[in-house]
């Protein structure tokens, strides 16, 4: 009993040079995709950090305004009780 393998010998095959060029192109494309993704992630993290800092600043300012207003109301109440 003979074992036959199917071969597509009639299809053109690439030369070693063409294979290496194709491999280089694929690696270059994958590397570029990685750099693009890394840049996108870095921009997202920078934006998140900036938003966090801005949000923290807003909260601190609101708390300071609330303290100042409370102190002002306390002084007014103290003045009103003296009068």
Beta strands, then each sheet from edge to edge (+ up, - down):
end
